[in-house]
Amino acid sequence: MNSFLRPTMVTSASRWLLSGCVAALSVYAAAASAQTYPSKPIKAIVPFAAGSATDQIARAFAAKISEILEQPVIVDNKAGVNGMLGADFVAKSAPDGYTILVGTNSTNAALKSLMKKLPYDQDTAFAPVAYLGSVPLIVAINNEFPAKTLKEVVALAKAKPTYVTFASASTSQLVSTEVLASMANIKMTNIPYKSGPAAMTDLIGGQVNLFTADFAVMLPQVKSGKVRGLAVTSTKRSKAIPELPTVNEALGLKDYELIAYFAVFAPAGTPSDIVMKLNRAINIAAGNKDILERFAALGFETEPGTPEALAQRSKAESAKWAKAIHDAKIEPQ
């Protein structure tokens, strides 16, 4: 009977030894890969259109990170479905550090509350890498619109429910306006767009009445007089345009605040050594004088930190946006 058992025992032992060797080789390969990383260009996926705030910030950071890591960081725009298409691409990419996501509150906080079903698990599909910074938004209207202040817009919307139209091309743009409408007890009609620049074109042309967008898209148009700025969505006035009141000031509210933020994520399973190399490079870039000066006028504030800090922030922001979306009665699509 022993002669029948021995082959099985040898086979089991061999399999155990083989699996151990494979595991060891995998660890060794990952360590070796981390040591040589990066050895080729890195692709940074921007899940929004060229010209958007996410795109502008991503390109500025990519240029500096390229210098620090001594490898090209190539920005690739994959816009659509409030950032979901680009996020999904990264979620399903190889976890080797060569495909990263320049994510936002849309892709990494709010989407799971806005969509009935995502093609990936927002909470587990990504490895947090580094926080880039945040910007407030500006509420603006077409110059020919009869209301000239935010209070007048609210009064008009109360007198004519659904008459006022507003554009949105991202989660922050949609939710910021819907929450404002909810808190002001008014109803406006949403006109969805594929990109912020396209929405801005229609706001200037009068095809839509109101648009709430980040400073990168909105501030130049307000400064040039092409649209009328009404308020900023932060709790404090912006140094970039201090003459605009906050939404709270304009409407006598206390708790209104919605800002857009930007952060880098890698596919889940990316080796921690690679994540830390990216984190260090991004944090160095976040303190770069050129970036700080370039985006200061847009209200952009950097905040270097650890991957763990970004993970905690993402969790807190997901809860915050879930509440905002629920309170605004926005139905998942």
Order of alpha helices (4+ residues) and beta strands (2+ residues): alpha-beta-alpha-beta-alpha-beta-alpha-beta-beta-alpha-beta-alpha-beta-alpha-beta-alpha-beta-alpha-beta-alpha-alpha-beta-alpha
